[in-house]
Amino acid sequence: MNHAAVMTSALVLCAALFGTQAHAAGDAEAGGKLFSRMCGGCHQVGESARNGFGPQLSGVIGRTAGSAEGYQYSEAMKSSGVVWDRETLAKYIEDPKAVVSGTRMIFWGISDPEKIENLLTYLQTFQP
């Protein structure tokens, strides 16, 4: 194998291994504080997280919307077809009703991209 092919393979491998970390540029600690203040009244995360007024959000990244066990979702959420990735969650946090029209979530959204990134970085710490 020539040198260029080896270097290309190495770059592809590094991108695959570390690509998700490149997205996690936010501050998880700041995101945790924001979560407690803005989201914690309805949602829980962590090992002992349970559904409350809103569904528990542990493992939310990669999960299909409306699929957390034991939570009564709106028809809009269950039939949305959304799979929560960082981009879709960022849009939802900014303007929930624009992503899932008819959602019952009562939240006006967060417009600050840095705060959204911090929240996403915090939520990503609770992935399986």
C-alpha positions, 0 to 999 in steps of 0.5 A: 500500500502506498503512503498516500493510501495509508495516510487517507486510511488513517485520516478516515479512521481518526474521523470515525473515532473522534468525529462525535467529539468534534461536535461536543464543543459545548460546556457540559457543566454549564449545560447541566446548570442550564438543564436544572434551571430550564428543563429539570422541572419537567425532565430528568436525566441520569441513571435513575431518571424517570418520566415526569411531566416530560419524558426522561432524556437519558439516551435521547440522542439517537432515540426516535421521538415519542418512544421513551417507555412509559410516557404518554406522548402527544399524537404529534410527537409519536407520529413525527418520525423525528430521530433525535440527533444533535442538529434536530435537538438543537432546532427543537430546543430553539423552537419546539413547535417548528420541529414538531407542530402540535407538541404539548411541550410548553417551552418558548425555546432558547435562541442562544446557540452557545446555550443550546450547544452546552445543553446538547453537550450535557445531554450527550454525557447521558448516552448509553 
